[in-house]
Amino acid sequence: MLNIVVCIKQVPDTTDVKINPKTNTLIREGVESIMNPFDRYAVEEALRIKEQHEGKITVLTMGPPQAESILREAISMGVDEGVLLSDRAFAGSDTWATSYTLANGIKVLGKFDIILCGKQAADGDTAQVGPGIAVHLNIPQLTYVKKIEKIEDGKVTVERLIEEGYEVIEASLPCLMTVVKEINEPRIPSLKGMMKSKKAEIKKISAADLDVKAEYLGLDGSPTQVVKIFSPPQRQKGEIFEGEVSDIVEKISGVIKGIN
């Protein structure tokens, strides 16, 4: 029997992103939000592992009270329990502070064998939180997993996506895996699952429940901060050079020298 934890995140709908001009952080309160698309593949893979090996699946998210909705969505897909890490002390966390908080939240849950995450979040695209959790917990990490070949004898063997194809890697349990969309096709929640999710009790964890250092939490505990957010300038029309190759080379050379 395996204890599986899936870390998921609520992200703003890509059509409704708003930035706090003072803190340069995303405004999440009152904004239409969805479950991070990559995390749906992690939830689905957890369900498939449970179907093969039995066990318990806990989904964990860090965010404001409204993030409870994505926990219920995961429960409607078939997971067993939802846990919400929510506290004003967590606001403004960068990837380091987020992974630190999530790792300590996982410690509160107790024994675990596998932690699953989507490869990255749609609002940050850093792909740092999953690996960061593994570092804080001091466990092996397998990133960009496209297929789990087998789980047996306290080990997992996976295919890891790389630019040239994939590589086969083995790691001991417990471990953390981040998955890519090629790994599966997420299921649609059943009517029974949706009814269950409405009645499910969501466990809530605050900063006071964690064995953490307050100075490592939230915006103040984040070693990286966004200094400025702006839209890139509109691309200018390019210049076309025509004529003999030697003449074109000379013209381009002149342009480059002018830039330098």
C-alpha atoms as an extended CHARMM CRD file, in Angstrom:
* protein
*
       260  EXT
         1         1  MET       CA              0.0000000000        0.0000000000        0.0000000000  PROA      1               0.0000000000
         2         2  LEU       CA              1.4340000000        3.3380000000       -1.0750000000  PROA      2               0.0000000000
         3         3  ASN       CA              0.9010000000        6.7560000000        0.4770000000  PROA      3               0.0000000000
         4         4  ILE       CA              0.8440000000        9.2600000000       -2.3780000000  PROA      4               0.0000000000
         5         5  VAL       CA              0.8750000000       13.0500000000       -2.0550000000  PROA      5               0.0000000000
         6         6  VAL       CA              0.0430000000       15.2380000000       -5.0430000000  PROA      6               0.0000000000
         7         7  CYS       CA              0.9920000000       18.9060000000       -4.8240000000  PROA      7               0.0000000000
         8         8  ILE       CA             -1.3210000000       21.0410000000       -6.9280000000  PROA      8               0.0000000000
         9         9  LYS       CA             -1.7060000000       24.7590000000       -7.4470000000  PROA      9               0.0000000000
        10        10  GLN       CA             -4.5190000000       27.1520000000       -8.2280000000  PROA      10              0.0000000000
        11        11  VAL       CA             -3.5120000000       29.5320000000      -11.0000000000  PROA      11              0.0000000000
        12        12  PRO       CA             -5.3100000000       32.5030000000      -12.5540000000  PROA      12              0.0000000000
        13        13  ASP       CA             -7.1920000000       31.8230000000      -15.7430000000  PROA      13              0.0000000000
        14        14  THR       CA             -4.8120000000       32.9430000000      -18.4980000000  PROA      14              0.0000000000
        15        15  THR       CA             -7.4250000000       35.3950000000      -19.7420000000  PROA      15              0.0000000000
        16        16  ASP       CA             -7.6770000000       37.1690000000      -16.3880000000  PROA      16              0.0000000000
        17        17  VAL       CA             -4.2050000000       37.8070000000      -14.9670000000  PROA      17              0.0000000000
        18        18  LYS       CA             -3.8180000000       40.8270000000      -12.6710000000  PROA      18              0.0000000000
        19        19  ILE       CA             -0.6840000000       42.1580000000      -10.9590000000  PROA      19              0.0000000000
        20        20  ASN       CA             -0.4260000000       44.0840000000       -7.7020000000  PROA      20              0.0000000000
        21        21  PRO       CA              1.5750000000       47.1940000000       -8.7570000000  PROA      21              0.0000000000
        22        22  LYS       CA              3.0350000000       47.6340000000       -5.2460000000  PROA      22              0.0000000000
        23        23  THR       CA              4.2850000000       44.0730000000       -4.6150000000  PROA      23              0.0000000000
        24        24  ASN       CA              4.5970000000       42.8850000000       -8.2330000000  PROA      24              0.0000000000
        25        25  THR       CA              2.8120000000       39.6690000000       -7.2490000000  PROA      25              0.0000000000
        26        26  LEU       CA             -0.2600000000       38.0560000000       -8.7540000000  PROA      26              0.0000000000
        27        27  ILE       CA             -3.6070000000       39.1760000000       -7.3710000000  PROA      27              0.0000000000
        28        28  ARG       CA             -5.4650000000       35.9370000000       -6.6380000000  PROA      28              0.0000000000
        29        29  GLU       CA             -8.3890000000       37.0940000000       -4.4870000000  PROA      29              0.0000000000
        30        30  GLY       CA            -11.5080000000       37.5950000000       -6.5660000000  PROA      30              0.0000000000
        31        31  VAL       CA             -9.8090000000       36.4160000000       -9.7590000000  PROA      31              0.0000000000
        32        32  GLU       CA            -11.2220000000       33.5250000000      -11.7880000000  PROA      32              0.0000000000
        33        33  SER       CA             -8.8530000000       30.6320000000      -11.1770000000  PROA      33              0.0000000000
        34        34  ILE       CA             -8.3450000000       27.0370000000      -12.2840000000  PROA      34              0.0000000000
        35        35  MET       CA             -6.2430000000       24.0390000000      -11.3250000000  PROA      35              0.0000000000
        36        36  ASN       CA             -2.8060000000       24.3070000000      -12.8970000000  PROA      36              0.0000000000
        37        37  PRO       CA             -3.2050000000       22.2570000000      -16.1270000000  PROA      37              0.0000000000
        38        38  PHE       CA              0.0300000000       20.2940000000      -15.5880000000  PROA      38              0.0000000000
        39        39  ASP       CA             -1.1460000000       19.2530000000      -12.1130000000  PROA      39              0.0000000000
        40        40  ARG       CA             -4.1280000000       17.4320000000      -13.5860000000  PROA      40              0.0000000000
        41        41  TYR       CA             -1.6930000000       14.9440000000      -15.1190000000  PROA      41              0.0000000000
        42        42  ALA       CA             -0.0830000000       14.4420000000      -11.7090000000  PROA      42              0.0000000000
        43        43  VAL       CA             -3.4900000000       13.7520000000      -10.1350000000  PROA      43              0.0000000000
        44        44  GLU       CA             -4.3580000000       11.2920000000      -12.8990000000  PROA      44              0.0000000000
        45        45  GLU       CA             -1.0440000000        9.4620000000      -12.5330000000  PROA      45              0.0000000000
        46        46  ALA       CA             -1.5860000000        9.1550000000       -8.7820000000  PROA      46              0.0000000000
        47        47  LEU       CA             -4.9690000000        7.5690000000       -9.4520000000  PROA      47              0.0000000000
        48        48  ARG       CA             -3.4180000000        5.0930000000      -11.8810000000  PROA      48              0.0000000000
        49        49  ILE       CA             -0.7190000000        4.1600000000       -9.3820000000  PROA      49              0.0000000000
        50        50  LYS       CA             -3.3770000000        3.5630000000       -6.7280000000  PROA      50              0.0000000000
        51        51  GLU       CA             -5.3800000000        1.3840000000       -9.1050000000  PROA      51              0.0000000000
        52        52  GLN       CA             -2.3240000000       -0.8270000000       -9.6440000000  PROA      52              0.0000000000
        53        53  HSD       CA             -0.8110000000       -0.8690000000       -6.1620000000  PROA      53              0.0000000000
        54        54  GLU       CA             -3.5780000000        0.2870000000       -3.7930000000  PROA      54              0.0000000000
        55        55  GLY       CA             -2.9710000000        3.0620000000       -1.3000000000  PROA      55              0.0000000000
        56        56  LYS       CA             -4.1090000000        6.5210000000       -0.3020000000  PROA      56              0.0000000000
        57        57  ILE       CA             -3.8970000000        9.7740000000       -2.2670000000  PROA      57              0.0000000000
        58        58  THR       CA             -3.7260000000       13.1490000000       -0.5550000000  PROA      58              0.0000000000
        59        59  VAL       CA             -3.7840000000       16.3470000000       -2.5970000000  PROA      59              0.0000000000
        60        60  LEU       CA             -2.0800000000       19.3470000000       -1.0570000000  PROA      60              0.0000000000
        61        61  THR       CA             -2.1770000000       22.9750000000       -2.1260000000  PROA      61              0.0000000000
        62        62  MET       CA             -0.9410000000       26.2650000000       -0.6900000000  PROA      62              0.0000000000
        63        63  GLY       CA             -3.0580000000       29.3270000000       -1.2680000000  PROA      63              0.0000000000
        64        64  PRO       CA             -5.9410000000       31.5200000000       -0.1200000000  PROA      64              0.0000000000
        65        65  PRO       CA             -9.2360000000       29.9820000000        1.0630000000  PROA      65              0.0000000000
        66        66  GLN       CA            -10.5930000000       29.9750000000       -2.5050000000  PROA      66              0.0000000000
        67        67  ALA       CA             -7.9370000000       27.3850000000       -3.4370000000  PROA      67              0.0000000000
        68        68  GLU       CA            -10.1790000000       24.8360000000       -1.7350000000  PROA      68              0.0000000000
        69        69  SER       CA            -12.0680000000       24.5520000000       -5.0200000000  PROA      69              0.0000000000
        70        70  ILE       CA             -9.2190000000       22.7570000000       -6.8190000000  PROA      70              0.0000000000
        71        71  LEU       CA             -8.9010000000       20.2980000000       -3.9310000000  PROA      71              0.0000000000
        72        72  ARG       CA            -12.5540000000       19.4250000000       -4.3790000000  PROA      72              0.0000000000
        73        73  GLU       CA            -11.9830000000       19.0950000000       -8.1070000000  PROA      73              0.0000000000
        74        74  ALA       CA             -9.1990000000       16.5730000000       -7.4320000000  PROA      74              0.0000000000
        75        75  ILE       CA            -11.4570000000       14.6940000000       -5.0110000000  PROA      75              0.0000000000
        76        76  SER       CA            -14.1240000000       14.5320000000       -7.7180000000  PROA      76              0.0000000000
        77        77  MET       CA            -11.5430000000       12.7950000000       -9.9300000000  PROA      77              0.0000000000
        78        78  GLY       CA            -11.0480000000       10.1240000000       -7.2670000000  PROA      78              0.0000000000
        79        79  VAL       CA             -8.4080000000       11.1580000000       -4.7080000000  PROA      79              0.0000000000
        80        80  ASP       CA             -9.0360000000       10.4280000000       -1.0410000000  PROA      80              0.0000000000
        81        81  GLU       CA             -8.2440000000       13.6190000000        0.8410000000  PROA      81              0.0000000000
        82        82  GLY       CA             -7.6360000000       17.3210000000        0.3090000000  PROA      82              0.0000000000
        83        83  VAL       CA             -5.4020000000       19.5150000000        2.4650000000  PROA      83              0.0000000000
        84        84  LEU       CA             -5.1790000000       23.3140000000        2.2490000000  PROA      84              0.0000000000
        85        85  LEU       CA             -2.1110000000       25.1910000000        3.4780000000  PROA      85              0.0000000000
        86        86  SER       CA             -3.4720000000       28.6750000000        4.0090000000  PROA      86              0.0000000000
        87        87  ASP       CA             -2.1760000000       31.5930000000        6.0500000000  PROA      87              0.0000000000
        88        88  ARG       CA             -1.4640000000       35.2600000000        5.3760000000  PROA      88              0.0000000000
        89        89  ALA       CA              2.0990000000       34.4690000000        6.4250000000  PROA      89              0.0000000000
        90        90  PHE       CA              2.4970000000       32.5010000000        3.1730000000  PROA      90              0.0000000000
        91        91  ALA       CA              1.4790000000       35.4180000000        0.9020000000  PROA      91              0.0000000000
        92        92  GLY       CA              4.0200000000       36.5220000000       -1.6840000000  PROA      92              0.0000000000
        93        93  SER       CA              6.1510000000       33.3650000000       -1.4480000000  PROA      93              0.0000000000
        94        94  ASP       CA              8.6660000000       32.7980000000       -4.2310000000  PROA      94              0.0000000000
        95        95  THR       CA              9.5410000000       29.2930000000       -5.3920000000  PROA      95              0.0000000000
        96        96  TRP       CA             11.9860000000       28.7310000000       -2.5160000000  PROA      96              0.0000000000
        97        97  ALA       CA              9.5600000000       29.7970000000        0.2030000000  PROA      97              0.0000000000
        98        98  THR       CA              6.7410000000       27.8880000000       -1.4870000000  PROA      98              0.0000000000
        99        99  SER       CA              8.6980000000       24.6350000000       -1.6590000000  PROA      99              0.0000000000
       100       100  TYR       CA              9.8550000000       25.1240000000        1.9480000000  PROA      100             0.0000000000
       101       101  THR       CA              6.2710000000       25.5740000000        3.1380000000  PROA      101             0.0000000000
       102       102  LEU       CA              4.9030000000       22.6700000000        1.0970000000  PROA      102             0.0000000000
       103       103  ALA       CA              7.6870000000       20.3550000000        2.2680000000  PROA      103             0.0000000000
       104       104  ASN       CA              6.8740000000       21.1260000000        5.8820000000  PROA      104             0.0000000000
       105       105  GLY       CA              3.1880000000       20.6750000000        5.1620000000  PROA      105             0.0000000000
       106       106  ILE       CA              3.9570000000       17.2050000000        3.8080000000  PROA      106             0.0000000000
       107       107  LYS       CA              5.8320000000       16.3970000000        7.0170000000  PROA      107             0.0000000000
       108       108  VAL       CA              2.6430000000       17.1340000000        8.9670000000  PROA      108             0.0000000000
       109       109  LEU       CA              0.7610000000       14.5990000000        6.8390000000  PROA      109             0.0000000000
       110       110  GLY       CA              3.0290000000       11.7920000000        8.0100000000  PROA      110             0.0000000000
       111       111  LYS       CA              4.6080000000        8.9110000000        6.1000000000  PROA      111             0.0000000000
       112       112  PHE       CA              4.6810000000        9.1530000000        2.3160000000  PROA      112             0.0000000000
       113       113  ASP       CA              6.1070000000        7.0280000000       -0.4850000000  PROA      113             0.0000000000
       114       114  ILE       CA              5.5910000000        9.1440000000       -3.5950000000  PROA      114             0.0000000000
       115       115  ILE       CA              5.1090000000       12.8700000000       -4.1560000000  PROA      115             0.0000000000
       116       116  LEU       CA              3.7890000000       13.9110000000       -7.5630000000  PROA      116             0.0000000000
       117       117  CYS       CA              3.7730000000       17.3990000000       -9.0800000000  PROA      117             0.0000000000
       118       118  GLY       CA              3.0770000000       18.8480000000      -12.4970000000  PROA      118             0.0000000000
       119       119  LYS       CA              6.2880000000       19.7810000000      -14.2910000000  PROA      119             0.0000000000
       120       120  GLN       CA              5.6340000000       23.5020000000      -13.7330000000  PROA      120             0.0000000000
       121       121  ALA       CA              2.9530000000       26.0630000000      -12.9630000000  PROA      121             0.0000000000
       122       122  ALA       CA              1.2550000000       27.9490000000      -15.7640000000  PROA      122             0.0000000000
       123       123  ASP       CA              1.5980000000       31.2960000000      -13.9660000000  PROA      123             0.0000000000
       124       124  GLY       CA              5.3120000000       31.0910000000      -13.1640000000  PROA      124             0.0000000000
       125       125  ASP       CA              6.7850000000       28.5320000000      -15.5840000000  PROA      125             0.0000000000
       126       126  THR       CA              9.8620000000       28.0620000000      -13.3790000000  PROA      126             0.0000000000
       127       127  ALA       CA              9.6240000000       24.2710000000      -12.7730000000  PROA      127             0.0000000000
       128       128  GLN       CA             11.4130000000       24.9020000000       -9.4560000000  PROA      128             0.0000000000
       129       129  VAL       CA              8.8630000000       24.0860000000       -6.7530000000  PROA      129             0.0000000000
       130       130  GLY       CA              8.7710000000       20.3050000000       -7.2510000000  PROA      130             0.0000000000
       131       131  PRO       CA             12.5610000000       19.8910000000       -7.1330000000  PROA      131             0.0000000000
       132       132  GLY       CA             12.6720000000       22.3740000000       -4.2350000000  PROA      132             0.0000000000
       133       133  ILE       CA             10.3100000000       20.2070000000       -2.1870000000  PROA      133             0.0000000000
       134       134  ALA       CA             12.5590000000       17.1980000000       -2.7920000000  PROA      134             0.0000000000
       135       135  VAL       CA             15.6150000000       19.1590000000       -1.6380000000  PROA      135             0.0000000000
       136       136  HSD       CA             13.8960000000       20.3250000000        1.5620000000  PROA      136             0.0000000000
       137       137  LEU       CA             12.7970000000       16.7390000000        2.2950000000  PROA      137             0.0000000000
       138       138  ASN       CA             16.1740000000       15.3020000000        1.2830000000  PROA      138             0.0000000000
       139       139  ILE       CA             14.6660000000       12.6860000000       -1.0510000000  PROA      139             0.0000000000
       140       140  PRO       CA             15.4170000000       11.6830000000       -4.6720000000  PROA      140             0.0000000000
       141       141  GLN       CA             13.7230000000       13.6490000000       -7.4530000000  PROA      141             0.0000000000
       142       142  LEU       CA             12.7620000000       12.4980000000      -10.9340000000  PROA      142             0.0000000000
       143       143  THR       CA             11.7500000000       15.3730000000      -13.2000000000  PROA      143             0.0000000000
       144       144  TYR       CA              9.9120000000       15.5030000000      -16.5510000000  PROA      144             0.0000000000
       145       145  VAL       CA              8.6110000000       11.9550000000      -16.1410000000  PROA      145             0.0000000000
       146       146  LYS       CA              6.7290000000       10.7400000000      -19.2380000000  PROA      146             0.0000000000
       147       147  LYS       CA              6.0820000000        7.1760000000      -18.0920000000  PROA      147             0.0000000000
       148       148  ILE       CA              6.2890000000        5.1780000000      -14.8820000000  PROA      148             0.0000000000
       149       149  GLU       CA              7.5110000000        1.7540000000      -15.9650000000  PROA      149             0.0000000000
       150       150  LYS       CA              7.2670000000       -0.0430000000      -12.6290000000  PROA      150             0.0000000000
       151       151  ILE       CA              7.1030000000        0.3740000000       -8.8750000000  PROA      151             0.0000000000
       152       152  GLU       CA              8.3850000000       -2.6080000000       -6.9110000000  PROA      152             0.0000000000
       153       153  ASP       CA             10.7870000000       -3.5990000000       -4.1400000000  PROA      153             0.0000000000
       154       154  GLY       CA             10.8690000000       -0.0630000000       -2.7830000000  PROA      154             0.0000000000
       155       155  LYS       CA             12.0200000000        1.4060000000       -6.0940000000  PROA      155             0.0000000000
       156       156  VAL       CA             10.4820000000        3.1890000000       -9.0680000000  PROA      156             0.0000000000
       157       157  THR       CA             11.6640000000        3.0620000000      -12.6750000000  PROA      157             0.0000000000
       158       158  VAL       CA             10.6090000000        5.8490000000      -15.0400000000  PROA      158             0.0000000000
       159       159  GLU       CA             11.1550000000        7.2530000000      -18.4830000000  PROA      159             0.0000000000
       160       160  ARG       CA             12.3370000000       10.8530000000      -18.2330000000  PROA      160             0.0000000000
       161       161  LEU       CA             11.7180000000       13.1920000000      -21.1600000000  PROA      161             0.0000000000
       162       162  ILE       CA             14.8100000000       14.8960000000      -22.6070000000  PROA      162             0.0000000000
       163       163  GLU       CA             15.3740000000       16.8700000000      -25.8150000000  PROA      163             0.0000000000
       164       164  GLU       CA             16.8860000000       13.9040000000      -27.6760000000  PROA      164             0.0000000000
       165       165  GLY       CA             14.1870000000       11.4330000000      -26.5830000000  PROA      165             0.0000000000
       166       166  TYR       CA             14.0410000000        9.9210000000      -23.1030000000  PROA      166             0.0000000000
       167       167  GLU       CA             16.2170000000        8.2350000000      -20.5100000000  PROA      167             0.0000000000
       168       168  VAL       CA             15.3470000000        5.4180000000      -18.1040000000  PROA      168             0.0000000000
       169       169  ILE       CA             16.0400000000        6.2100000000      -14.4430000000  PROA      169             0.0000000000
       170       170  GLU       CA             15.5750000000        4.2270000000      -11.2480000000  PROA      170             0.0000000000
       171       171  ALA       CA             15.1930000000        5.7390000000       -7.7740000000  PROA      171             0.0000000000
       172       172  SER       CA             14.4210000000        4.4480000000       -4.3110000000  PROA      172             0.0000000000
       173       173  LEU       CA             11.2530000000        5.3640000000       -2.4400000000  PROA      173             0.0000000000
       174       174  PRO       CA             10.2770000000        7.7640000000       -1.0260000000  PROA      174             0.0000000000
       175       175  CYS       CA             10.8520000000       10.0950000000       -3.9570000000  PROA      175             0.0000000000
       176       176  LEU       CA              9.3350000000       13.0460000000       -5.7750000000  PROA      176             0.0000000000
       177       177  MET       CA              8.3570000000       13.0330000000       -9.4400000000  PROA      177             0.0000000000
       178       178  THR       CA              7.3120000000       15.8940000000      -11.7070000000  PROA      178             0.0000000000
       179       179  VAL       CA              5.3020000000       14.7500000000      -14.7260000000  PROA      179             0.0000000000
       180       180  VAL       CA              4.7700000000       16.0260000000      -18.2600000000  PROA      180             0.0000000000
       181       181  LYS       CA              1.5210000000       15.9620000000      -20.2210000000  PROA      181             0.0000000000
       182       182  GLU       CA              2.7030000000       13.0390000000      -22.3420000000  PROA      182             0.0000000000
       183       183  ILE       CA              2.3130000000       10.7250000000      -19.3360000000  PROA      183             0.0000000000
       184       184  ASN       CA             -1.4710000000       10.2540000000      -19.5470000000  PROA      184             0.0000000000
       185       185  GLU       CA             -4.8820000000       11.6820000000      -20.3720000000  PROA      185             0.0000000000
       186       186  PRO       CA             -6.6720000000       13.0190000000      -17.2410000000  PROA      186             0.0000000000
       187       187  ARG       CA            -10.0770000000       11.4970000000      -16.5900000000  PROA      187             0.0000000000
       188       188  ILE       CA            -13.3400000000       13.3970000000      -16.3880000000  PROA      188             0.0000000000
       189       189  PRO       CA            -14.8760000000       13.4200000000      -12.8850000000  PROA      189             0.0000000000
       190       190  SER       CA            -17.8060000000       11.0530000000      -12.4300000000  PROA      190             0.0000000000
       191       191  LEU       CA            -21.1650000000       12.1620000000      -11.0360000000  PROA      191             0.0000000000
       192       192  LYS       CA            -20.4540000000       10.0730000000       -7.9350000000  PROA      192             0.0000000000
       193       193  GLY       CA            -17.0790000000       11.7700000000       -7.5840000000  PROA      193             0.0000000000
       194       194  MET       CA            -18.5810000000       15.2340000000       -7.8750000000  PROA      194             0.0000000000
       195       195  MET       CA            -21.1570000000       14.4260000000       -5.1970000000  PROA      195             0.0000000000
       196       196  LYS       CA            -18.3890000000       13.1170000000       -2.9280000000  PROA      196             0.0000000000
       197       197  SER       CA            -16.2850000000       16.2450000000       -3.4410000000  PROA      197             0.0000000000
       198       198  LYS       CA            -19.1130000000       18.5340000000       -2.3040000000  PROA      198             0.0000000000
       199       199  LYS       CA            -19.3980000000       16.7010000000        1.0210000000  PROA      199             0.0000000000
       200       200  ALA       CA            -15.6800000000       16.1220000000        1.5750000000  PROA      200             0.0000000000
       201       201  GLU       CA            -14.0440000000       17.7450000000        4.5920000000  PROA      201             0.0000000000
       202       202  ILE       CA            -10.9680000000       19.7560000000        3.6240000000  PROA      202             0.0000000000
       203       203  LYS       CA             -8.2080000000       19.6940000000        6.2180000000  PROA      203             0.0000000000
       204       204  LYS       CA             -6.7010000000       23.1240000000        6.8190000000  PROA      204             0.0000000000
       205       205  ILE       CA             -3.1420000000       23.7980000000        7.9840000000  PROA      205             0.0000000000
       206       206  SER       CA             -1.8290000000       27.2130000000        9.0500000000  PROA      206             0.0000000000
       207       207  ALA       CA              1.6710000000       28.4750000000        9.7730000000  PROA      207             0.0000000000
       208       208  ALA       CA              1.1250000000       27.7260000000       13.4640000000  PROA      208             0.0000000000
       209       209  ASP       CA              0.6940000000       24.0320000000       12.6230000000  PROA      209             0.0000000000
       210       210  LEU       CA              4.0980000000       23.8080000000       10.9340000000  PROA      210             0.0000000000
       211       211  ASP       CA              7.5250000000       23.3880000000       12.4580000000  PROA      211             0.0000000000
       212       212  VAL       CA              9.0100000000       26.2450000000       10.4420000000  PROA      212             0.0000000000
       213       213  LYS       CA             11.0280000000       29.4150000000       10.8400000000  PROA      213             0.0000000000
       214       214  ALA       CA              8.7690000000       32.4420000000       10.4160000000  PROA      214             0.0000000000
       215       215  GLU       CA             11.4990000000       34.3560000000        8.6060000000  PROA      215             0.0000000000
       216       216  TYR       CA             11.4670000000       31.7400000000        5.8220000000  PROA      216             0.0000000000
       217       217  LEU       CA              7.7980000000       32.2590000000        4.9810000000  PROA      217             0.0000000000
       218       218  GLY       CA              6.0100000000       34.5030000000        2.5140000000  PROA      218             0.0000000000
       219       219  LEU       CA              7.3670000000       37.5870000000        0.8180000000  PROA      219             0.0000000000
       220       220  ASP       CA              9.8480000000       38.3900000000        3.5930000000  PROA      220             0.0000000000
       221       221  GLY       CA             11.2530000000       34.8600000000        3.4620000000  PROA      221             0.0000000000
       222       222  SER       CA             11.6670000000       34.8630000000       -0.3050000000  PROA      222             0.0000000000
       223       223  PRO       CA             15.2770000000       35.2980000000       -1.4820000000  PROA      223             0.0000000000
       224       224  THR       CA             14.0530000000       36.2730000000       -4.9480000000  PROA      224             0.0000000000
       225       225  GLN       CA             11.5890000000       39.0690000000       -5.5880000000  PROA      225             0.0000000000
       226       226  VAL       CA             10.1170000000       40.5650000000       -8.7340000000  PROA      226             0.0000000000
       227       227  VAL       CA             11.4340000000       44.1110000000       -9.1260000000  PROA      227             0.0000000000
       228       228  LYS       CA              9.3430000000       45.1060000000      -12.1190000000  PROA      228             0.0000000000
       229       229  ILE       CA              6.7290000000       43.6040000000      -14.4320000000  PROA      229             0.0000000000
       230       230  PHE       CA              6.0520000000       45.0750000000      -17.8570000000  PROA      230             0.0000000000
       231       231  SER       CA              4.9390000000       44.0970000000      -21.3220000000  PROA      231             0.0000000000
       232       232  PRO       CA              7.8050000000       43.7840000000      -23.8140000000  PROA      232             0.0000000000
       233       233  PRO       CA              7.9590000000       46.5440000000      -26.4520000000  PROA      233             0.0000000000
       234       234  GLN       CA              6.2820000000       45.7940000000      -29.7440000000  PROA      234             0.0000000000
       235       235  ARG       CA              8.6850000000       44.2260000000      -32.1870000000  PROA      235             0.0000000000
       236       236  GLN       CA              9.8280000000       46.6680000000      -34.8590000000  PROA      236             0.0000000000
       237       237  LYS       CA              9.6790000000       45.8760000000      -38.5190000000  PROA      237             0.0000000000
       238       238  GLY       CA             12.8580000000       44.1920000000      -39.7410000000  PROA      238             0.0000000000
       239       239  GLU       CA             15.0850000000       45.5230000000      -42.5130000000  PROA      239             0.0000000000
       240       240  ILE       CA             15.4810000000       43.5140000000      -45.7190000000  PROA      240             0.0000000000
       241       241  PHE       CA             18.8090000000       43.5950000000      -47.5720000000  PROA      241             0.0000000000
       242       242  GLU       CA             18.8710000000       42.8530000000      -51.2840000000  PROA      242             0.0000000000
       243       243  GLY       CA             21.6680000000       42.5860000000      -53.8020000000  PROA      243             0.0000000000
       244       244  GLU       CA             24.8670000000       40.6130000000      -54.1760000000  PROA      244             0.0000000000
       245       245  VAL       CA             26.0420000000       38.4900000000      -51.2570000000  PROA      245             0.0000000000
       246       246  SER       CA             29.2210000000       40.5260000000      -50.7950000000  PROA      246             0.0000000000
       247       247  ASP       CA             27.2050000000       43.7600000000      -50.6630000000  PROA      247             0.0000000000
       248       248  ILE       CA             24.7100000000       42.2820000000      -48.1710000000  PROA      248             0.0000000000
       249       249  VAL       CA             27.5220000000       41.0650000000      -45.9170000000  PROA      249             0.0000000000
       250       250  GLU       CA             29.0670000000       44.5150000000      -45.9410000000  PROA      250             0.0000000000
       251       251  LYS       CA             25.7340000000       46.1510000000      -45.0740000000  PROA      251             0.0000000000
       252       252  ILE       CA             25.0380000000       43.7230000000      -42.2040000000  PROA      252             0.0000000000
       253       253  SER       CA             28.5640000000       44.1960000000      -40.9220000000  PROA      253             0.0000000000
       254       254  GLY       CA             28.0030000000       47.9230000000      -40.8790000000  PROA      254             0.0000000000
       255       255  VAL       CA             24.7620000000       47.5250000000      -38.9290000000  PROA      255             0.0000000000
       256       256  ILE       CA             26.4310000000       45.2780000000      -36.3520000000  PROA      256             0.0000000000
       257       257  LYS       CA             29.3190000000       47.7110000000      -35.9120000000  PROA      257             0.0000000000
       258       258  GLY       CA             26.8400000000       50.5040000000      -35.4670000000  PROA      258             0.0000000000
       259       259  ILE       CA             25.0910000000       48.5690000000      -32.6750000000  PROA      259             0.0000000000
       260       260  ASN       CA             28.3620000000       47.8730000000      -30.8860000000  PROA      260             0.0000000000
